[in-house]
């Protein structure tokens, strides 16, 4: 999404430099609106929408202290990687697939 937004903003800056390109600017802003709506639709389809939800799922299935959480790709889907410290002192990672809600240990 960041790349698409960068491209759109760059295109807008080029078009703004040309006075006859007002209709093109409108077309680009319309494309930007469609892109943002598509991103919102993707967010609504996700079962896990935040790092906090990912942590809850990971801790429910695996006991331990959470050391770190970060966004990542899980099986090609958006997701989270949760770094945990077990009660035995072992550090391990759990992946949470945001689309399906599936939790798996590495």
Secondary structure, DSSP 8 states (H G I E B T S, - for coil): -HHHHHHHHHHHHHHHTSGGGHHHHHHHHHHHHHHHHHHHHHHHH-S--SHHHHHHHHHHHS-SEEEEEEEEEETTEEEEEEEEE-TTS-EEEEEEETTT--EEE-
